[in-house]
Amino acid sequence: MRQDNQLLVITHLSQLITLVTGFGSLLLPLVLWLTQKEKVYQMDKHGKNIINFQLSLIVYFIICIPLILLFGLGLLGFIILGVISIVFPIVNAIKASKGEVPTYPLSFNFIS
């Protein structure tokens, strides 16, 4: 296995593809993780964290949909989740560039 912090950073930042295309925040990191987890040191751990975070965001966004009817709390939830989905990939990409294993808050453990 090789140490490749740049690829780990790209994997974290690939979640932001949604800002450009409107979709892909789960697909691109999933492809990178599946193709590189055996080749790059710590890619498996980083990839699992990213996929768990993205799946958790999907669950939270689905929960926010019916909350829109409840005094607009769903809209507030969408805004908060939107900020979280932008800030934490950037913060964790910086941590990955330093060789740390980042964690994402509020993530369910779908893949362990």
Secondary structure, 3 states (H helix, E strand, C coil): CECCHHHHHHHHHHHHHHHHHCCCCCHHHHHHHHHHCCCECCHHHHHHHHHHHHHHHHHHHHHHHHHCCCCCHHHHHHHHHHHHHHHHHHHHHHHHHCCCCCCCCCCCCCCC
